[in-house]
Amino acid sequence: MDTKGWDVAWEETSEQEWIVEYTVMEGGSTTRHLSVLVGEGPDEVKSSLVDEIRLLYPDASHLEVTVLRLEAIEAMDEPEHSGLHVP
């Protein structure tokens, strides 16, 4: 497929995007995070989350992580609208 001089190839995979909301407590301080991770299922996403936390807190000796939400993102269709104006 050629789009404005760019060669674009769309890849179909079984991976899905997931919303992961979690808190990290480190030394009495709590930080809330919201990430979009890609994986085939919850186990793969949890593994990606561990990798992300290791990147964000490389020098931490002890962390308490609480996952508040782990939710697959559903494919979004075009929004429906009526009238003369497009939102």
Secondary structure, DSSP 8 states (H G I E B T S, - for coil): -EETTEE------S-EEEEEEEEEEETTEEEEEEEEEEESSHHHHHHHHHHHHHHH-TT-S--EEEEEEEEE----------SS---
